Amino acid sequence: MPVRKDIQSILIIGSGPIVVGQACEFDYSGTQAVQALKEEGFRIILVNPNPATVMTGIHLADATYLEPVSCEFVEQVIKIERPDALLTTMGGQT
């Protein structure tokens, strides 16, 4: 059961495309976040345009969207999935 009763599903913005040699730490942190939140009972929705990451594995998130991380597309995912929360800190470099 989730710790917070008012949050059942969380939309996570993945790291997306990263320069070769710099992707694994972002993918690892995102994967760990997904696993920890799933262990707490949350439904995870992932948006990440990079299909080569562990984070986009078939059994990790409950719903995975392999599309560009743009405002337009994320808005569409929010309309479809209706998440209770949004976690954007699993993105790549700033």
MMTF fields as JSON, N, C-alpha, C and O atoms, coordinates in Angstrom:
{
  "mmtfVersion": "1.0.0",
  "mmtfProducer": "UNKNOWN",
  "numBonds": 375,
  "numAtoms": 376,
  "numGroups": 94,
  "numChains": 1,
  "numModels": 1,
  "chainsPerModel": [1],
  "groupsPerChain": [94],
  "chainIdList": ["A"],
  "bondAtomList": [4, 2, 8, 6, 12, 10, 16, 14, 20, 18, 24, 22, 28, 26, 32, 30, 36, 34, 40, 38, 44, 42, 48, 46, 52, 50, 56, 54, 60, 58, 64, 62, 68, 66, 72, 70, 76, 74, 80, 78, 84, 82, 88, 86, 92, 90, 96, 94, 100, 98, 104, 102, 108, 106, 112, 110, 116, 114, 120, 118, 124, 122, 128, 126, 132, 130, 136, 134, 140, 138, 144, 142, 148, 146, 152, 150, 156, 154, 160, 158, 164, 162, 168, 166, 172, 170, 176, 174, 180, 178, 184, 182, 188, 186, 192, 190, 196, 194, 200, 198, 204, 202, 208, 206, 212, 210, 216, 214, 220, 218, 224, 222, 228, 226, 232, 230, 236, 234, 240, 238, 244, 242, 248, 246, 252, 250, 256, 254, 260, 258, 264, 262, 268, 266, 272, 270, 276, 274, 280, 278, 284, 282, 288, 286, 292, 290, 296, 294, 300, 298, 304, 302, 308, 306, 312, 310, 316, 314, 320, 318, 324, 322, 328, 326, 332, 330, 336, 334, 340, 338, 344, 342, 348, 346, 352, 350, 356, 354, 360, 358, 364, 362, 368, 366, 372, 370],
  "bondOrderList": [1, 1, 1, 1, 1, 1, 1, 1, 1, 1, 1, 1, 1, 1, 1, 1, 1, 1, 1, 1, 1, 1, 1, 1, 1, 1, 1, 1, 1, 1, 1, 1, 1, 1, 1, 1, 1, 1, 1, 1, 1, 1, 1, 1, 1, 1, 1, 1, 1, 1, 1, 1, 1, 1, 1, 1, 1, 1, 1, 1, 1, 1, 1, 1, 1, 1, 1, 1, 1, 1, 1, 1, 1, 1, 1, 1, 1, 1, 1, 1, 1, 1, 1, 1, 1, 1, 1, 1, 1, 1, 1, 1, 1],
  "groupList": [{"groupName": "MET", "atomNameList": ["N", "CA", "C", "O"], "elementList": ["N", "C", "C", "O"], "formalChargeList": [0, 0, 0, 0], "bondAtomList": [1, 0, 2, 1, 3, 2], "bondOrderList": [1, 1, 2], "singleLetterCode": "M", "chemCompType": "L-PEPTIDE LINKING"}, {"groupName": "PRO", "atomNameList": ["N", "CA", "C", "O"], "elementList": ["N", "C", "C", "O"], "formalChargeList": [0, 0, 0, 0], "bondAtomList": [1, 0, 2, 1, 3, 2], "bondOrderList": [1, 1, 2], "singleLetterCode": "P", "chemCompType": "L-PEPTIDE LINKING"}, {"groupName": "VAL", "atomNameList": ["N", "CA", "C", "O"], "elementList": ["N", "C", "C", "O"], "formalChargeList": [0, 0, 0, 0], "bondAtomList": [1, 0, 2, 1, 3, 2], "bondOrderList": [1, 1, 2], "singleLetterCode": "V", "chemCompType": "L-PEPTIDE LINKING"}, {"groupName": "ARG", "atomNameList": ["N", "CA", "C", "O"], "elementList": ["N", "C", "C", "O"], "formalChargeList": [0, 0, 0, 0], "bondAtomList": [1, 0, 2, 1, 3, 2], "bondOrderList": [1, 1, 2], "singleLetterCode": "R", "chemCompType": "L-PEPTIDE LINKING"}, {"groupName": "LYS", "atomNameList": ["N", "CA", "C", "O"], "elementList": ["N", "C", "C", "O"], "formalChargeList": [0, 0, 0, 0], "bondAtomList": [1, 0, 2, 1, 3, 2], "bondOrderList": [1, 1, 2], "singleLetterCode": "K", "chemCompType": "L-PEPTIDE LINKING"}, {"groupName": "ASP", "atomNameList": ["N", "CA", "C", "O"], "elementList": ["N", "C", "C", "O"], "formalChargeList": [0, 0, 0, 0], "bondAtomList": [1, 0, 2, 1, 3, 2], "bondOrderList": [1, 1, 2], "singleLetterCode": "D", "chemCompType": "L-PEPTIDE LINKING"}, {"groupName": "ILE", "atomNameList": ["N", "CA", "C", "O"], "elementList": ["N", "C", "C", "O"], "formalChargeList": [0, 0, 0, 0], "bondAtomList": [1, 0, 2, 1, 3, 2], "bondOrderList": [1, 1, 2], "singleLetterCode": "I", "chemCompType": "L-PEPTIDE LINKING"}, {"groupName": "GLN", "atomNameList": ["N", "CA", "C", "O"], "elementList": ["N", "C", "C", "O"], "formalChargeList": [0, 0, 0, 0], "bondAtomList": [1, 0, 2, 1, 3, 2], "bondOrderList": [1, 1, 2], "singleLetterCode": "Q", "chemCompType": "L-PEPTIDE LINKING"}, {"groupName": "SER", "atomNameList": ["N", "CA", "C", "O"], "elementList": ["N", "C", "C", "O"], "formalChargeList": [0, 0, 0, 0], "bondAtomList": [1, 0, 2, 1, 3, 2], "bondOrderList": [1, 1, 2], "singleLetterCode": "S", "chemCompType": "L-PEPTIDE LINKING"}, {"groupName": "LEU", "atomNameList": ["N", "CA", "C", "O"], "elementList": ["N", "C", "C", "O"], "formalChargeList": [0, 0, 0, 0], "bondAtomList": [1, 0, 2, 1, 3, 2], "bondOrderList": [1, 1, 2], "singleLetterCode": "L", "chemCompType": "L-PEPTIDE LINKING"}, {"groupName": "GLY", "atomNameList": ["N", "CA", "C", "O"], "elementList": ["N", "C", "C", "O"], "formalChargeList": [0, 0, 0, 0], "bondAtomList": [1, 0, 2, 1, 3, 2], "bondOrderList": [1, 1, 2], "singleLetterCode": "G", "chemCompType": "PEPTIDE LINKING"}, {"groupName": "ALA", "atomNameList": ["N", "CA", "C", "O"], "elementList": ["N", "C", "C", "O"], "formalChargeList": [0, 0, 0, 0], "bondAtomList": [1, 0, 2, 1, 3, 2], "bondOrderList": [1, 1, 2], "singleLetterCode": "A", "chemCompType": "L-PEPTIDE LINKING"}, {"groupName": "CYS", "atomNameList": ["N", "CA", "C", "O"], "elementList": ["N", "C", "C", "O"], "formalChargeList": [0, 0, 0, 0], "bondAtomList": [1, 0, 2, 1, 3, 2], "bondOrderList": [1, 1, 2], "singleLetterCode": "C", "chemCompType": "L-PEPTIDE LINKING"}, {"groupName": "GLU", "atomNameList": ["N", "CA", "C", "O"], "elementList": ["N", "C", "C", "O"], "formalChargeList": [0, 0, 0, 0], "bondAtomList": [1, 0, 2, 1, 3, 2], "bondOrderList": [1, 1, 2], "singleLetterCode": "E", "chemCompType": "L-PEPTIDE LINKING"}, {"groupName": "PHE", "atomNameList": ["N", "CA", "C", "O"], "elementList": ["N", "C", "C", "O"], "formalChargeList": [0, 0, 0, 0], "bondAtomList": [1, 0, 2, 1, 3, 2], "bondOrderList": [1, 1, 2], "singleLetterCode": "F", "chemCompType": "L-PEPTIDE LINKING"}, {"groupName": "TYR", "atomNameList": ["N", "CA", "C", "O"], "elementList": ["N", "C", "C", "O"], "formalChargeList": [0, 0, 0, 0], "bondAtomList": [1, 0, 2, 1, 3, 2], "bondOrderList": [1, 1, 2], "singleLetterCode": "Y", "chemCompType": "L-PEPTIDE LINKING"}, {"groupName": "THR", "atomNameList": ["N", "CA", "C", "O"], "elementList": ["N", "C", "C", "O"], "formalChargeList": [0, 0, 0, 0], "bondAtomList": [1, 0, 2, 1, 3, 2], "bondOrderList": [1, 1, 2], "singleLetterCode": "T", "chemCompType": "L-PEPTIDE LINKING"}, {"groupName": "ASN", "atomNameList": ["N", "CA", "C", "O"], "elementList": ["N", "C", "C", "O"], "formalChargeList": [0, 0, 0, 0], "bondAtomList": [1, 0, 2, 1, 3, 2], "bondOrderList": [1, 1, 2], "singleLetterCode": "N", "chemCompType": "L-PEPTIDE LINKING"}, {"groupName": "HIS", "atomNameList": ["N", "CA", "C", "O"], "elementList": ["N", "C", "C", "O"], "formalChargeList": [0, 0, 0, 0], "bondAtomList": [1, 0, 2, 1, 3, 2], "bondOrderList": [1, 1, 2], "singleLetterCode": "H", "chemCompType": "L-PEPTIDE LINKING"}],
  "groupTypeList": [0, 1, 2, 3, 4, 5, 6, 7, 8, 6, 9, 6, 6, 10, 8, 10, 1, 6, 2, 2, 10, 7, 11, 12, 13, 14, 5, 15, 8, 10, 16, 7, 11, 2, 7, 11, 9, 4, 13, 13, 10, 14, 3, 6, 6, 9, 2, 17, 1, 17, 1, 11, 16, 2, 0, 16, 10, 6, 18, 9, 11, 5, 11, 16, 15, 9, 13, 1, 2, 8, 12, 13, 14, 2, 13, 7, 2, 6, 4, 6, 13, 3, 1, 5, 11, 9, 9, 16, 16, 0, 10, 10, 7, 16],
  "groupIdList": [1, 2, 3, 4, 5, 6, 7, 8, 9, 10, 11, 12, 13, 14, 15, 16, 17, 18, 19, 20, 21, 22, 23, 24, 25, 26, 27, 28, 29, 30, 31, 32, 33, 34, 35, 36, 37, 38, 39, 40, 41, 42, 43, 44, 45, 46, 47, 48, 49, 50, 51, 52, 53, 54, 55, 56, 57, 58, 59, 60, 61, 62, 63, 64, 65, 66, 67, 68, 69, 70, 71, 72, 73, 74, 75, 76, 77, 78, 79, 80, 81, 82, 83, 84, 85, 86, 87, 88, 89, 90, 91, 92, 93, 94],
  "secStructList": [7, 7, 1, 1, 6, 6, 7, 7, 3, 3, 3, 3, 3, 7, 7, 7, 1, 7, 7, 6, 6, 1, 1, 2, 2, 2, 2, 2, 2, 2, 2, 2, 2, 2, 2, 2, 2, 2, 2, 6, 6, 7, 3, 3, 3, 3, 3, 7, 1, 7, 6, 6, 1, 4, 4, 4, 7, 6, 6, 6, 1, 1, 3, 3, 3, 7, 1, 7, 7, 7, 2, 2, 2, 2, 2, 2, 2, 2, 2, 2, 2, 7, 7, 1, 3, 3, 3, 7, 6, 6, 7, 7, 7, 7],
  "xCoordList": [0.843, 0.0, 0.882, 1.889, 0.509, 1.266, 1.212, 0.218, 2.298, 2.366, 1.317, 0.637, 1.183, 0.176, -1.038, -0.928, -2.173, -3.405, -3.937, -4.706, -3.537, -4.046, -3.258, -3.664, -2.157, -1.346, -1.295, -0.785, -1.834, -1.806, -0.872, -0.258, -0.768, 0.067, 0.983, 0.613, 2.187, 3.204, 3.762, 4.141, 3.807, 4.425, 5.879, 6.164, 6.795, 8.228, 8.746, 8.496, 9.471, 10.13, 11.532, 12.334, 11.828, 13.124, 14.223, 13.983, 15.427, 16.602, 16.675, 17.291, 16.062, 16.077, 17.44, 18.287, 17.663, 18.942, 20.066, 19.929, 21.155, 22.313, 23.548, 23.536, 24.593, 25.858, 26.414, 26.348, 26.958, 27.541, 28.581, 29.422, 28.516, 29.443, 28.914, 29.539, 27.773, 27.204, 25.795, 25.147, 25.308, 23.912, 23.668, 22.594, 24.633, 24.349, 23.975, 23.107, 24.592, 24.255, 22.847, 22.176, 22.39, 21.031, 20.016, 18.972, 20.323, 19.449, 19.374, 18.297, 20.506, 20.547, 19.699, 18.909, 19.849, 19.083, 17.592, 16.78, 17.225, 15.817, 15.248, 14.127, 16.023, 15.597, 15.405, 14.43, 16.323, 16.201, 14.957, 14.283, 14.657, 13.459, 12.197, 11.288, 12.145, 10.977, 10.807, 9.701, 11.881, 11.801, 11.354, 10.516, 11.906, 11.544, 10.076, 9.383, 9.605, 8.207, 7.256, 6.188, 7.626, 6.787, 6.724, 5.674, 7.837, 7.842, 6.893, 6.364, 6.68, 5.749, 4.301, 3.383, 4.102, 2.749, 2.204, 1.019, 3.04, 2.577, 2.56, 3.376, 1.629, 1.596, 2.504, 2.359, 3.44, 4.433, 4.178, 4.028, 4.134, 4.01, 5.324, 5.738, 5.972, 7.282, 7.239, 6.693, 7.823, 8.04, 9.548, 10.221, 10.074, 11.507, 11.708, 11.293, 12.329, 12.476, 13.609, 13.835, 14.314, 15.475, 15.152, 15.143, 14.89, 14.557, 15.756, 15.584, 16.962, 18.166, 18.487, 19.551, 17.602, 17.87, 17.226, 16.247, 17.783, 17.186, 15.835, 14.901, 15.746, 14.541, 13.307, 12.199, 13.481, 12.35, 12.095, 11.363, 12.695, 12.478, 10.999, 10.229, 10.618, 9.203, 8.482, 7.275, 9.171, 8.504, 8.791, 8.405, 9.444, 9.803, 8.653, 8.162, 8.221, 7.106, 5.795, 5.79, 4.696, 3.382, 2.944, 2.242, 3.354, 3.08, 4.315, 4.83, 4.789, 5.992, 5.686, 5.138, 6.05, 5.881, 7.258, 7.993, 7.612, 8.904, 8.731, 8.761, 8.554, 8.301, 9.143, 9.622, 9.332, 10.102, 9.513, 8.297, 10.397, 9.952, 9.72, 10.606, 8.525, 8.128, 6.866, 6.137, 6.614, 5.404, 4.16, 3.263, 4.113, 2.939, 2.688, 1.56, 3.728, 3.545, 3.26, 2.393, 3.97, 3.736, 2.305, 1.674, 1.791, 0.394, -0.557, -1.546, -0.266, -1.102, -1.069, -2.104, 0.111, 0.237, -0.549, -1.227, -0.464, -1.206, -2.709, -3.425, -3.19, -4.622, -5.051, -6.146, -4.195, -4.52, -4.425, -5.348, -3.325, -3.022, -3.574, -3.82, -3.767, -4.287, -3.482, -4.057, -2.159, -1.35, -1.693, -2.159, -1.454, -1.686, -0.49, -0.625, 0.682, 1.904, 2.852, 2.736, 3.792, 4.777, 6.162, 6.403, 7.067, 8.44, 9.362, 9.569, 9.913, 10.761, 12.243, 13.066, 12.608, 14.009, 14.82, 16.007, 14.229, 14.969, 15.469, 15.855, 15.463, 15.942, 17.453, 18.127, 17.983, 19.424, 20.094, 19.653, 21.171, 21.958, 21.166, 20.25, 21.55, 20.907, 21.885, 21.542],
  "yCoordList": [-1.194, 0.0, 1.249, 1.302, 2.232, 3.486, 4.183, 4.098, 4.871, 5.629, 6.733, 6.953, 7.426, 8.475, 7.89, 7.329, 8.017, 7.463, 8.305, 7.804, 9.58, 10.461, 10.338, 10.903, 9.622, 9.435, 7.947, 7.142, 7.6, 6.21, 6.015, 4.959, 7.041, 6.917, 8.129, 9.254, 7.868, 8.911, 8.876, 7.82, 10.042, 10.183, 10.589, 11.601, 9.801, 10.087, 10.476, 9.787, 11.592, 12.022, 11.418, 11.73, 10.563, 9.896, 10.801, 11.949, 10.266, 11.059, 11.383, 12.378, 10.567, 10.843, 10.6, 9.947, 11.123, 10.897, 11.678, 12.864, 10.998, 11.591, 11.286, 10.348, 12.058, 11.833, 10.464, 10.08, 9.736, 8.425, 8.552, 9.45, 7.65, 7.671, 8.424, 8.409, 9.082, 9.831, 9.372, 9.982, 8.329, 7.946, 7.026, 7.076, 6.189, 5.134, 5.665, 5.085, 6.741, 7.234, 7.815, 7.714, 8.426, 8.964, 7.829, 7.863, 6.839, 5.677, 4.925, 4.493, 4.768, 4.05, 4.756, 4.11, 6.065, 6.787, 6.737, 6.609, 6.834, 6.739, 5.354, 5.216, 4.335, 2.955, 2.696, 2.058, 3.183, 3.013, 3.717, 3.194, 4.894, 5.627, 4.843, 4.722, 4.312, 3.532, 2.31, 2.035, 1.583, 0.384, 0.713, 0.011, 1.773, 2.152, 2.558, 2.175, 3.325, 3.761, 2.591, 2.535, 1.664, 0.478, -0.382, -0.945, -0.492, -1.249, -0.644, -1.351, 0.658, 1.343, 1.23, 1.683, 0.627, 0.382, 1.383, 1.338, 2.284, 3.278, 2.7, 1.842, 3.175, 2.857, 3.869, 5.073, 3.39, 4.261, 4.393, 3.403, 5.653, 5.991, 6.669, 7.629, 6.182, 6.689, 7.294, 6.7, 8.488, 9.1, 9.217, 9.924, 8.513, 8.53, 8.184, 7.109, 9.06, 8.791, 7.834, 7.565, 7.323, 6.48, 5.007, 4.598, 4.206, 2.798, 1.942, 0.773, 2.504, 1.746, 1.773, 1.304, 2.306, 2.385, 1.228, 0.645, 0.9, -0.108, 0.395, -0.384, 1.69, 2.317, 2.018, 1.957, 1.831, 1.572, 0.079, -0.312, -0.754, -2.199, -2.543, -1.826, -3.631, -3.977, -4.19, -3.958, -4.618, -4.921, -3.911, -4.142, -2.822, -1.882, -0.938, -0.96, -0.123, 0.801, 0.124, -0.839, 0.636, 0.096, 0.552, -0.174, 1.747, 2.277, 3.046, 3.882, 2.769, 3.422, 4.062, 3.424, 5.333, 6.075, 6.422, 7.196, 5.851, 6.098, 7.199, 6.954, 8.39, 9.548, 10.719, 10.701, 11.738, 12.915, 13.566, 13.623, 14.044, 14.742, 16.203, 17.048, 16.469, 17.832, 18.165, 17.27, 19.453, 19.869, 19.284, 18.794, 19.338, 18.846, 17.362, 16.964, 16.557, 15.127, 14.793, 13.965, 15.42, 15.149, 15.531, 14.833, 16.615, 16.995, 15.903, 15.604, 15.305, 14.218, 13.012, 12.397, 12.674, 11.548, 11.833, 10.947, 13.051, 13.42, 13.281, 12.789, 13.703, 13.574, 12.114, 11.764, 11.261, 9.838, 9.113, 8.393, 9.297, 8.511, 9.102, 8.373, 10.41, 11.109, 10.784, 10.332, 11.01, 10.711, 11.649, 12.77, 11.168, 11.971, 12.844, 13.836, 12.483, 13.234, 13.172, 12.3, 14.116, 14.21, 14.309, 15.158, 13.438, 13.438, 13.761, 12.933, 14.963, 15.397, 15.335, 15.61, 14.995, 15.028, 13.849, 13.756, 12.94, 11.802, 12.071, 11.146, 13.35, 13.725, 13.726, 13.377, 14.121, 14.119, 15.398, 16.05, 15.759, 16.926, 18.212, 18.3, 19.204, 20.52, 21.513, 22.68],
  "zCoordList": [0.0, 0.0, 0.0, 0.706, -0.778, -0.781, 0.572, 1.293, 0.902, 2.144, 2.132, 3.134, 1.009, 0.864, 0.171, -0.919, 0.789, 0.226, -0.934, -1.754, -1.014, -2.065, -3.37, -4.386, -3.36, -4.567, -4.893, -4.114, -6.058, -6.511, -7.705, -7.853, -8.556, -9.756, -9.893, -9.556, -10.397, -10.538, -11.954, -12.461, -12.582, -13.902, -13.7, -13.059, -14.247, -14.149, -15.527, -16.517, -15.576, -16.801, -16.791, -15.911, -17.756, -17.821, -18.336, -18.71, -18.35, -18.714, -20.194, -20.577, -21.029, -22.466, -23.079, -22.47, -24.289, -24.968, -24.289, -23.988, -24.063, -23.39, -24.235, -25.032, -24.069, -24.766, -24.367, -23.2, -25.332, -25.064, -23.955, -23.979, -22.99, -21.866, -20.662, -19.602, -20.808, -19.691, -19.35, -18.5, -19.979, -19.802, -18.618, -18.019, -18.264, -17.292, -15.914, -15.262, -15.448, -14.105, -14.053, -13.026, -15.151, -15.181, -15.279, -14.627, -16.085, -16.218, -14.896, -14.486, -14.231, -12.955, -11.905, -11.218, -11.771, -10.748, -11.047, -10.13, -12.312, -12.676, -12.418, -11.93, -12.747, -12.51, -11.027, -10.629, -10.209, -8.76, -8.215, -7.327, -8.744, -8.315, -8.663, -7.841, -9.885, -10.306, -9.407, -8.942, -9.16, -8.326, -6.905, -6.34, -6.328, -4.956, -4.865, -3.922, -5.832, -5.814, -6.046, -5.436, -6.911, -7.127, -5.875, -5.564, -5.15, -3.896, -2.872, -2.015, -2.962, -2.055, -2.53, -1.847, -3.694, -4.176, -5.174, -5.505, -5.659, -6.621, -8.036, -8.375, -8.853, -10.283, -10.97, -10.761, -11.79, -12.412, -13.906, -14.621, -14.36, -15.77, -16.154, -15.505, -17.191, -17.581, -18.976, -19.906, -19.113, -20.427, -20.608, -19.857, -21.617, -21.882, -23.355, -23.787, -24.133, -25.56, -25.914, -27.093, -24.932, -25.203, -24.926, -23.765, -25.955, -25.735, -25.324, -24.981, -25.354, -25.017, -23.526, -23.122, -22.709, -21.276, -20.532, -20.998, -19.37, -18.496, -17.997, -17.804, -17.795, -17.26, -18.105, -17.573, -19.415, -20.301, -20.497, -21.405, -19.651, -19.734, -19.626, -18.986, -20.249, -20.386, -19.05, -18.972, -18.02, -16.755, -15.648, -14.501, -15.952, -14.891, -14.546, -13.418, -15.481, -15.234, -15.632, -16.399, -15.106, -15.458, -16.847, -17.551, -17.236, -18.576, -19.021, -18.279, -20.225, -20.744, -22.089, -22.987, -22.212, -23.456, -24.001, -23.388, -25.154, -25.794, -26.829, -28.035, -26.343, -27.195, -26.709, -25.575, -27.542, -27.121, -25.866, -25.684, -25.023, -23.815, -24.191, -24.058, -24.655, -25.004, -24.222, -23.793, -24.04, -23.316, -23.965, -23.279, -25.278, -26.005, -25.731, -25.439, -25.824, -25.628, -24.169, -23.888, -23.238, -21.815, -21.434, -20.64, -21.981, -21.734, -22.216, -21.547, -23.37, -23.883, -22.949, -22.691, -22.442, -21.517, -20.24, -19.718, -19.739, -18.529, -18.763, -17.891, -19.918, -20.231, -20.304, -19.863, -20.857, -20.993, -19.655, -19.272, -18.949, -17.747, -16.446, -15.485, -16.419, -15.229, -13.959, -12.969, -13.976, -12.787, -11.631, -11.836, -10.427, -9.228, -8.892, -8.175, -9.407, -9.101, -10.295, -11.156, -10.327, -11.404, -10.777, -9.918, -11.208, -10.703, -11.87, -12.757, -11.861, -12.976, -12.644, -13.517, -11.451, -11.036, -11.539, -11.224, -12.311, -12.84, -14.247, -14.961, -14.652, -15.983, -16.046, -15.077, -17.19, -17.421, -16.979, -16.032, -17.674, -17.306, -17.486, -18.304, -16.695, -16.825, -17.39, -17.577]
}
